[in-house]
Amino acid sequence: MQQPLLEYDYTEEEFWSALFADLDHAHTRVLIMSGFVAVPRIKKILPTLQKVRRRGAIVCVFFEKPGDWNEDPRFLGPEARLELQQVKTCIEMLCAIGVHINLLPKVHKKIVIIDEDIAYTGSLNPLSHNKKSEGMTRWVSEQKVQTLIRMHMLISCNRCRKNRSKLGLVDPDKLDPESYGTCLTEQLTQRRNLLGIAQGELAKNCVLQQAALSRIEQGKRAPSFKNFLRICFQLGLVPVLVPRSLIPAVTQLLTDAEKADQSSNRL
C-alpha cells in the first residue's frame, strides 16, 4: 500500500510561498477547510484563487458558520455585528470569482487540497491566518488526499452537488455500474424530450424498434455500446470519459455554459 510522502513542515512564511506556488499549477480543484475567514487574508489570496478559477478549476471552501449567523444584526453588540459583517464580506468577495461556499457547524481542521496529490494540514487557518507561530505540513500523496477528503466530507460541497443534480449526474462517491447506467438512460430521455423528438422518430433514426428504445429509456434493457452511440449522436451528444477527479470541474463548466445559453436566448 502506498504510504503518504511527508515532504516538508513549513513555518508560516514558508507555507504561503509554497501554497501560492502550488496554486499557480492547480488545474482541477482546490479544497480549503478553515475555521474562520478574515478580510485581510481573503484579499491576499483572492487574486491567486481568481487565476485558478480562470483556468477552469473549481474552488470549494469550508469554514465555520458564525454563531450569530441567523440573528438580526440590529440586536447584536458592536463586536458581534462587526464579526458577522466581516464574514459576509468575505463570502461576497469569494462568490464574486465563483468560489463555492460551505458553512459548517464546527470546523477544527485546517486543510488545503490541490488537485489529486497535494495536501496541506496543520494549525494555520488558511483563510484567516494572522499569527507567526503556526505552521503547515505539505503532503504529496494521492492516498493522503483521498483519506482527507473522505474523513472530512470534502466531497460534500453543496454547490457541486447542486450542479451534479441539475445535470442528472451521480455523486462521484456513489458511482456504480447500475446507478450510472440508470443515470445515463434518464439523461438520454430528458435530452430527447428537450429536443422535441418523438420516441418513434428517434428509434427509426437509430435503426431500433420503438419497443426496444422504450425499454432502454425505462431502464429495463441495457443498450449495446453501438446502439448507445447511435442514440447519443442522434441527440447531438458525444460520450466523453472523464477522470473522477475532474467531475466537479466539468459539471461547473457545463452549468456555466447552460447559464450562458439561457442568457443569450433571452437577448
C-alpha positions in Angstrom: 0.0 0.0 0.0 1.3 3.4 -0.9 2.3 5.5 2.1 1.9 9.3 2.4 5.0 11.1 1.5 5.8 13.8 4.0 7.7 16.4 2.1 8.2 19.3 4.5 7.0 21.0 7.6 6.5 24.7 6.8 6.7 27.7 9.0 4.2 30.5 8.4 6.4 32.4 5.9 7.5 29.2 4.1 3.9 28.0 3.9 2.5 30.9 2.0 5.3 30.8 -0.6 4.8 27.1 -1.1 1.0 27.3 -1.2 0.9 30.1 -3.8 3.4 28.1 -6.0 1.2 25.1 -5.8 -2.0 27.1 -6.5 -0.3 28.5 -9.6 -0.3 25.0 -11.0 -3.7 23.9 -9.9 -5.8 22.7 -12.9 -8.7 20.6 -11.5 -9.7 21.7 -8.0 -8.8 23.4 -4.8 -10.5 22.5 -1.5 -9.9 24.7 1.6 -11.1 24.0 5.1 -10.5 26.8 7.5 -12.0 27.5 10.9 -12.6 31.2 10.2 -12.3 33.8 7.5 -10.9 37.4 7.6 -11.0 40.1 5.0 -7.2 40.9 5.1 -6.3 37.2 4.4 -9.0 36.9 1.7 -7.7 40.0 -0.1 -4.2 38.4 -0.2 -5.3 35.0 -1.5 -8.1 36.2 -3.8 -6.0 37.1 -6.9 -4.4 33.7 -6.9 -7.8 31.9 -6.5 -9.2 34.0 -9.3 -6.4 32.7 -11.6 -7.3 29.2 -10.5 -10.9 29.8 -11.5 -9.9 31.3 -14.8 -8.1 28.1 -15.6 -11.4 26.2 -15.2 -10.6 24.6 -11.9 -13.2 24.7 -9.1 -12.5 26.2 -5.6 -14.6 24.9 -2.7 -14.1 26.4 0.7 -15.5 25.1 4.1 -15.5 27.2 7.2 -17.4 27.6 10.4 -20.8 29.4 10.4 -20.8 32.3 12.9 -22.9 31.6 16.0 -24.9 34.8 15.2 -25.4 34.0 11.5 -29.2 33.8 11.8 -29.5 36.8 14.2 -30.8 40.2 13.2 -27.6 42.4 13.2 -29.6 45.3 14.8 -29.8 43.3 18.0 -26.1 42.3 18.2 -23.4 44.1 20.1 -20.8 46.2 18.1 -18.2 43.4 18.2 -20.5 40.6 17.1 -22.0 42.8 14.4 -18.6 43.6 13.0 -17.6 40.0 13.0 -20.7 38.9 11.2 -20.3 41.7 8.6 -16.7 40.6 8.0 -17.8 37.0 7.3 -20.5 38.2 4.9 -18.0 40.5 3.1 -15.6 37.6 2.7 -18.4 35.4 1.3 -19.2 38.2 -1.2 -15.6 38.5 -2.3 -15.2 34.8 -2.8 -18.6 34.3 -4.6 -17.7 37.1 -7.0 -15.0 34.9 -8.5 -17.1 31.7 -8.5 -15.8 30.1 -5.3 -18.2 27.6 -3.7 -19.1 28.4 -0.1 -19.9 25.9 2.5 -20.8 26.9 6.1 -20.4 24.2 8.7 -21.5 24.0 12.4 -17.9 23.3 13.6 -14.6 23.3 11.9 -11.5 22.2 13.8 -9.2 21.1 10.9 -7.1 23.3 8.7 -6.7 21.7 5.3 -5.8 22.7 1.7 -6.1 20.2 -1.1 -4.8 20.9 -4.6 -5.7 18.6 -7.5 -5.3 14.9 -6.6 -1.9 14.6 -4.9 -1.1 17.7 -2.8 -2.4 18.4 0.7 -1.6 20.8 3.5 -2.6 20.1 7.1 -1.7 21.8 10.3 -2.6 24.6 12.7 -2.8 27.5 10.4 -6.2 28.8 9.3 -5.6 29.4 5.5 -8.5 31.9 5.2 -7.9 34.0 8.3 -4.3 33.5 9.5 -2.5 36.4 11.1 -0.2 34.8 13.6 3.5 33.9 13.1 3.7 30.8 15.4 1.7 28.4 13.3 2.7 26.1 10.6 1.5 23.5 8.0 2.7 20.2 6.6 2.8 19.6 2.9 2.0 16.1 1.7 2.4 14.8 -1.8 0.3 11.6 -2.0 -3.0 10.7 -3.7 -3.7 8.3 -0.8 -3.4 11.1 1.7 -5.6 13.4 -0.4 -8.3 10.8 -0.7 -8.2 10.0 3.0 -8.6 13.6 4.0 -11.5 14.1 1.6 -13.3 11.0 3.0 -12.6 11.8 6.6 -13.7 15.4 6.5 -16.5 15.1 3.9 -14.8 17.5 1.5 -16.7 15.8 -1.4 -20.0 17.2 0.0 -19.7 20.7 -1.4 -23.3 22.0 -1.7 -22.7 23.8 -4.9 -21.0 20.8 -6.6 -23.9 18.6 -5.5 -26.4 21.1 -7.0 -24.5 21.1 -10.2 -24.5 17.4 -10.4 -28.2 17.1 -9.5 -29.1 19.7 -12.1 -27.3 17.8 -14.8 -28.7 14.5 -13.5 -25.3 13.1 -12.6 -24.5 10.6 -9.8 -22.3 11.7 -6.9 -18.7 10.6 -7.5 -18.6 8.7 -4.2 -21.8 6.7 -5.2 -20.7 5.6 -8.7 -21.6 2.0 -9.5 -22.5 0.4 -12.9 -26.2 0.1 -12.1 -26.8 3.6 -10.8 -24.6 5.1 -13.5 -26.5 3.2 -16.2 -29.8 4.5 -14.9 -28.4 8.0 -14.8 -27.3 7.7 -18.5 -30.7 6.5 -19.8 -32.5 9.2 -17.8 -30.3 11.8 -19.4 -30.9 10.5 -22.9 -34.7 10.6 -22.3 -34.5 14.1 -20.9 -32.5 15.2 -23.9 -34.9 13.6 -26.4 -37.8 15.4 -24.7 -35.9 18.7 -24.6 -35.3 18.5 -28.4 -39.0 17.6 -29.0 -38.1 14.3 -30.8 -40.7 11.6 -30.7 -39.6 8.2 -29.4 -40.6 6.5 -32.6 -38.7 9.0 -34.7 -35.5 8.5 -32.6 -35.9 4.7 -32.8 -36.2 4.9 -36.6 -33.1 7.0 -36.9 -31.2 4.7 -34.7 -32.4 1.6 -36.6 -34.2 0.3 -33.5 -37.7 -0.9 -32.8 -39.6 1.7 -30.7 -40.4 -1.0 -28.2 -36.7 -1.7 -27.7 -36.0 2.1 -27.3 -38.8 2.3 -24.8 -37.4 -0.5 -22.7 -34.0 1.2 -22.8 -35.4 4.5 -21.6 -37.3 2.8 -18.8 -34.1 1.1 -17.6 -35.5 -2.4 -18.4 -32.9 -3.1 -21.1 -29.3 -2.1 -21.4 -28.4 -0.9 -24.9 -25.4 -2.3 -26.8 -22.5 0.1 -27.0 -23.2 0.6 -30.7 -26.8 1.5 -30.0 -25.8 3.7 -27.2 -23.6 5.7 -29.5 -26.3 5.9 -32.2 -28.7 7.3 -29.7 -26.2 9.8 -28.4 -25.2 11.0 -31.9 -28.9 11.4 -32.9 -29.4 13.6 -29.9 -26.4 15.7 -30.6 -24.4 14.2 -27.7 -20.8 12.9 -27.6 -19.8 10.5 -24.9 -16.6 11.5 -23.1 -14.6 9.7 -20.5 -13.9 12.0 -17.6 -11.5 11.2 -14.7 -13.4 11.1 -11.4 -11.3 13.9 -10.1 -12.5 16.2 -12.9 -16.2 15.7 -12.4 -16.6 18.8 -10.2 -14.8 21.0 -12.8 -16.7 19.5 -15.7 -20.1 19.9 -14.0 -19.3 23.5 -13.2 -18.2 24.1 -16.8 -21.5 22.6 -18.1 -23.6 24.6 -15.6 -21.8 27.9 -16.6 -22.3 27.0 -20.3 -26.0 26.3 -19.8 -26.5 29.7 -18.0 -24.7 31.4 -20.9 -27.0 29.8 -23.4 -30.1 30.8 -21.4 -28.8 34.4 -21.1 -28.2 34.6 -24.9 -31.6 33.2 -25.7 -33.2 35.9 -23.6 -31.5 38.7 -25.5 
